[in-house]
Amino acid sequence: MLKVGLTGGIGAGKSEVSRLLVSYGAVLIDADRIAREVVEPGTPGLAAVVSAFGADVLTADGTLDRPKLGSIVFADPERLAALNAIVHPLVGARSAELESAAGPGDVVIHDVPLLTENGLASLYDLVVVVDASPETQLDRLVRLRGMTEEEARARMAAQAGRAARREIADLVIDNDGPLDALEPQVRKVWDELARRAAETV
């Protein structure tokens, strides 16, 4: 099994890269998706969040009110740390469970947005970074995601810089161009990952 950390700045196109890798045969473990799953209604994770932050962070139907919780934690580093202390271990445990179900020759892609920021590179056999210029990121966030320029710049500023991400990369996928220029690059990276995974069997 080859454990691969996949990361990239917001708007760099990481989701499209992970989609392509899955289509080639990768096993995807998506940290963001798991983070949502572990606080669904009825989970111990949601109960712990309510215990820490109060029932005000629930919507009328009992699901987590993400915007409300976000407005609390992103304004207060201590509250954010408290939330992370609840969610991160649950995400880690679920990720390990999914990983253990993969086969010996599989390429397991861990899609981790904050891999660089949280110093997680050493957890993986190698790190793949999806890279795009800040201008490209900004354009995509405004044009495709409907953010204002101010919102987009704030989200980008909250993440690690481009140089820091490239510094931890074993392989870089340049996604400044159109979609049809991305596929051949991802295919080449996949061939390399599959070759390395075969060597681990």
C-alpha positions as CSV (number, residue, x, y, z in Angstrom):
1,M,0.0,0.0,0.0
2,L,1.2,3.5,-0.8
3,K,-0.1,6.3,1.4
4,V,-0.3,9.6,-0.5
5,G,-1.1,13.0,1.0
6,L,-2.9,15.2,-1.6
7,T,-3.1,18.9,-0.9
8,G,-3.4,22.3,-2.6
9,G,-4.6,25.8,-1.9
10,I,-8.3,26.7,-2.2
11,G,-9.2,27.0,-5.9
12,A,-6.1,25.1,-7.1
13,G,-8.3,22.2,-8.4
14,K,-7.5,19.5,-5.8
15,S,-11.1,18.1,-6.1
16,E,-10.7,17.5,-9.8
17,V,-7.3,15.8,-9.3
18,S,-8.7,13.5,-6.7
19,R,-11.7,12.7,-8.9
20,L,-9.3,11.7,-11.8
21,L,-7.1,9.6,-9.4
22,V,-10.2,7.7,-8.2
23,S,-11.2,7.1,-11.8
24,Y,-7.7,5.5,-12.4
25,G,-8.2,3.2,-9.3
26,A,-7.0,5.1,-6.3
27,V,-8.7,4.7,-2.9
28,L,-9.8,8.2,-1.7
29,I,-10.0,9.2,2.0
30,D,-11.4,12.7,2.0
31,A,-10.7,14.5,5.4
32,D,-13.4,17.2,4.8
33,R,-16.1,14.6,4.0
34,I,-15.1,12.6,7.1
35,A,-15.2,15.7,9.2
36,R,-18.8,16.2,8.2
37,E,-19.7,12.6,8.8
38,V,-18.3,12.5,12.4
39,V,-20.7,15.2,13.5
40,E,-23.9,14.0,11.8
41,P,-27.0,13.7,14.0
42,G,-26.8,10.8,16.5
43,T,-23.0,10.6,16.5
44,P,-20.8,11.0,19.6
45,G,-19.0,13.7,17.7
46,L,-22.1,15.9,17.5
47,A,-22.9,15.2,21.1
48,A,-19.4,16.4,22.1
49,V,-19.7,19.6,20.0
50,V,-23.1,20.4,21.6
51,S,-21.6,19.7,25.1
52,A,-18.7,22.1,24.3
53,F,-20.6,24.9,22.4
54,G,-24.2,24.6,23.5
55,A,-27.4,23.6,21.7
56,D,-27.4,27.0,19.9
57,V,-25.0,25.4,17.3
58,L,-27.9,23.1,16.1
59,T,-30.4,23.9,13.4
60,A,-34.1,23.3,14.1
61,D,-33.9,19.8,12.6
62,G,-31.0,18.8,14.9
63,T,-28.1,19.0,12.4
64,L,-25.0,21.1,13.0
65,D,-25.4,24.8,12.0
66,R,-22.0,25.1,10.3
67,P,-22.2,28.8,9.6
68,K,-23.1,29.6,13.2
69,L,-20.3,27.3,14.6
70,G,-17.9,28.8,12.1
71,S,-18.7,32.4,13.2
72,I,-17.9,31.3,16.8
73,V,-14.6,29.4,16.2
74,F,-13.0,31.5,13.5
75,A,-13.3,34.6,15.7
76,D,-11.7,32.8,18.7
77,P,-8.5,30.7,18.5
78,E,-9.2,28.9,21.8
79,R,-12.7,27.9,20.7
80,L,-11.3,26.7,17.3
81,A,-8.7,24.6,19.2
82,A,-11.5,23.1,21.3
83,L,-13.5,22.2,18.2
84,N,-10.4,20.6,16.6
85,A,-9.7,18.6,19.8
86,I,-13.1,17.0,19.3
87,V,-13.2,16.5,15.5
88,H,-9.5,15.7,14.6
89,P,-9.2,12.5,16.6
90,L,-12.5,11.3,15.2
91,V,-11.4,12.0,11.7
92,G,-8.1,10.3,12.3
93,A,-9.7,7.2,13.6
94,R,-12.2,7.0,10.7
95,S,-9.4,7.6,8.2
96,A,-7.3,4.8,9.8
97,E,-10.3,2.5,9.6
98,L,-10.8,3.2,5.8
99,E,-7.1,2.9,5.2
100,S,-7.0,-0.5,6.8
101,A,-9.7,-1.8,4.5
102,A,-7.5,-1.0,1.4
103,G,-5.6,-3.8,-0.3
104,P,-1.8,-4.3,-0.1
105,G,-1.0,-2.9,-3.6
106,D,-3.5,0.0,-3.4
107,V,-2.7,3.7,-3.8
108,V,-4.5,5.4,-0.9
109,I,-5.0,9.1,-1.5
110,H,-5.6,11.2,1.7
111,D,-7.2,14.4,0.5
112,V,-6.1,16.8,3.3
113,P,-6.6,20.6,2.6
114,L,-4.5,21.7,5.6
115,L,-1.7,19.1,5.3
116,T,0.9,21.8,5.0
117,E,-0.5,24.1,7.8
118,N,-0.8,21.2,10.3
119,G,2.7,19.7,9.5
120,L,1.3,16.3,8.4
121,A,3.7,15.5,5.5
122,S,5.6,12.9,7.5
123,L,2.4,10.8,7.8
124,Y,2.5,9.9,4.1
125,D,4.9,7.9,1.9
126,L,4.8,10.9,-0.4
127,V,3.0,14.2,-0.9
128,V,1.3,15.4,-4.1
129,V,0.6,19.2,-4.3
130,V,-1.9,20.7,-6.8
131,D,-0.4,24.1,-7.5
132,A,-1.9,27.2,-9.1
133,S,-0.9,30.8,-9.1
134,P,-2.7,33.1,-6.7
135,E,-4.2,34.9,-9.7
136,T,-5.7,31.7,-11.0
137,Q,-7.0,30.8,-7.5
138,L,-8.6,34.2,-7.1
139,D,-10.2,34.0,-10.5
140,R,-11.7,30.6,-9.9
141,L,-13.0,31.5,-6.4
142,V,-14.8,34.6,-7.7
143,R,-15.9,33.3,-11.1
144,L,-16.8,29.7,-10.2
145,R,-17.6,29.8,-6.5
146,G,-19.3,33.2,-6.4
147,M,-17.1,34.6,-3.7
148,T,-16.4,38.3,-3.5
149,E,-12.7,39.2,-4.1
150,E,-12.4,40.2,-0.5
151,E,-13.8,36.8,0.7
152,A,-11.5,34.9,-1.7
153,R,-8.4,36.8,-0.6
154,A,-9.3,36.2,3.1
155,R,-9.7,32.5,2.5
156,M,-6.4,32.3,0.6
157,A,-4.6,34.3,3.3
158,A,-5.7,31.9,6.0
159,Q,-3.9,29.0,4.2
160,A,-0.2,28.3,3.8
161,G,1.6,30.1,1.0
162,R,2.4,28.6,-2.3
163,A,6.2,28.2,-1.5
164,A,5.5,26.4,1.8
165,R,3.3,23.8,-0.1
166,R,5.8,23.3,-2.8
167,E,8.5,22.8,-0.2
168,I,6.9,19.6,1.2
169,A,5.9,18.3,-2.3
170,D,7.3,15.1,-3.7
171,L,5.3,15.6,-6.9
172,V,3.7,18.8,-8.1
173,I,0.7,19.0,-10.5
174,D,0.6,22.4,-12.2
175,N,-3.1,23.4,-12.6
176,D,-2.8,27.0,-14.0
177,G,-4.1,25.9,-17.4
178,P,-7.4,24.6,-18.8
179,L,-8.9,21.3,-17.7
180,D,-7.7,19.4,-20.7
181,A,-4.1,20.2,-19.7
182,L,-4.6,18.7,-16.3
183,E,-5.6,15.2,-17.2
184,P,-2.3,14.1,-18.9
185,Q,-0.3,15.4,-15.8
186,V,-2.5,13.5,-13.4
187,R,-2.2,10.4,-15.5
188,K,1.6,10.7,-15.3
189,V,1.5,11.1,-11.6
190,W,-0.9,8.1,-11.3
191,D,1.5,5.9,-13.3
192,E,4.3,6.9,-10.9
193,L,2.1,6.2,-7.8
194,A,1.0,2.8,-9.1
195,R,4.6,1.8,-9.9
196,R,5.6,2.7,-6.3
197,A,2.6,1.0,-4.8
198,A,3.4,-2.2,-6.7
199,E,6.9,-2.1,-5.1
200,T,5.4,-2.2,-1.6
201,V,3.6,-5.6,-2.1
